[in-house]
Amino acid sequence: MLAELNHFPRLDPPSATKIGASDQNADETHRVLPEKGAPRRCFVISSDLDRDATEMDLNPALETVVRSGCGTIISFIPGELAFFEDEEVGERSGLERPA
């Protein structure tokens, strides 16, 4: 799975919402995620092995991952709320289980 994260083909369309260009920065994402229920701590799954399988605070995790050039999933609430950063510039998605 880690090898596929840079161009992850398995995002579930009903659950994945592409983040608009004007909102693709750590500050805006950090503002929105707590409104959706993201806790302060998150779990990082990344093709960058230095970041993979680490637990971090929300803001440092986003600052590290946004524009990193590595496929990464930041899990906030397992199976309910996450953030996906693709290797491709400008490809970020919020992952949220539909109500």
C-alpha positions as CSV (number, residue, x, y, z in Angstrom):
1,M,0.0,0.0,0.0
2,L,2.8,2.5,0.8
3,A,4.3,2.1,-2.6
4,E,0.9,3.0,-4.1
5,L,0.2,6.1,-2.0
6,N,2.0,8.5,-4.4
7,H,-0.8,7.9,-7.0
8,F,-3.4,6.2,-4.8
9,P,-6.2,4.8,-7.0
10,R,-8.5,3.6,-4.3
11,L,-10.0,6.8,-2.8
12,D,-13.8,6.2,-2.4
13,P,-15.5,8.9,-4.4
14,P,-18.5,9.4,-2.1
15,S,-16.0,9.9,0.8
16,A,-13.3,11.9,-0.9
17,T,-13.8,15.7,-1.4
18,K,-11.0,17.4,-3.4
19,I,-9.8,20.5,-1.6
20,G,-10.1,23.6,-3.7
21,A,-6.9,25.5,-4.8
22,S,-7.6,28.4,-2.5
23,D,-7.9,26.1,0.5
24,Q,-4.8,24.0,-0.2
25,N,-2.6,25.2,2.6
26,A,-1.8,24.0,6.1
27,D,-3.4,27.0,7.8
28,E,-6.8,26.6,6.0
29,T,-6.8,22.8,6.4
30,H,-5.9,23.2,10.1
31,R,-8.9,25.6,10.6
32,V,-11.4,23.3,8.8
33,L,-10.5,19.9,10.3
34,P,-11.3,20.7,14.0
35,E,-14.7,22.0,12.8
36,K,-15.2,18.5,11.4
37,G,-14.2,16.9,14.7
38,A,-10.5,16.2,14.2
39,P,-8.8,15.8,17.5
40,R,-5.4,17.4,18.3
41,R,-3.5,14.1,17.7
42,C,-3.4,12.2,14.4
43,F,-1.8,9.1,12.8
44,V,0.3,9.5,9.7
45,I,0.6,6.8,6.9
46,S,3.1,7.9,4.3
47,S,5.2,6.7,1.4
48,D,7.9,8.8,3.2
49,L,9.2,6.2,5.6
50,D,10.5,8.8,8.0
51,R,6.9,10.0,8.5
52,D,5.1,6.7,8.1
53,A,3.5,5.1,11.2
54,T,4.0,8.2,13.3
55,E,1.6,10.0,15.7
56,M,1.7,13.7,15.6
57,D,-0.1,16.9,16.6
58,L,-2.5,18.2,13.9
59,N,-0.7,21.4,12.9
60,P,2.9,20.0,12.7
61,A,1.6,17.0,10.7
62,L,-0.1,19.3,8.2
63,E,2.9,21.6,7.9
64,T,5.1,18.5,7.3
65,V,2.8,16.9,4.8
66,V,1.3,19.7,2.7
67,R,3.4,20.2,-0.5
68,S,5.8,17.4,0.6
69,G,5.6,15.5,-2.6
70,C,4.8,12.3,-0.9
71,G,1.6,10.3,-0.9
72,T,0.3,10.6,2.7
73,I,-2.9,9.9,4.6
74,I,-3.4,11.6,7.9
75,S,-6.0,9.8,10.0
76,F,-7.9,11.8,12.5
77,I,-10.8,9.5,13.3
78,P,-10.2,6.0,11.9
79,G,-12.7,5.2,9.2
80,E,-14.4,8.5,9.6
81,L,-12.1,11.5,9.0
82,A,-8.8,11.8,7.2
83,F,-6.7,14.0,4.9
84,F,-5.0,12.7,1.7
85,E,-1.9,14.4,0.1
86,D,-1.0,13.0,-3.3
87,E,2.5,13.2,-4.8
88,E,1.0,15.4,-7.6
89,V,1.0,19.1,-6.9
90,G,-2.5,20.4,-6.0
91,E,-4.0,17.0,-5.4
92,R,-5.4,17.0,-1.8
93,S,-8.6,15.5,-0.6
94,G,-10.6,15.5,2.6
95,L,-11.8,12.0,3.4
96,E,-15.0,11.9,5.4
97,R,-17.6,9.1,5.8
98,P,-20.9,10.4,4.5
99,A,-23.6,10.8,7.2
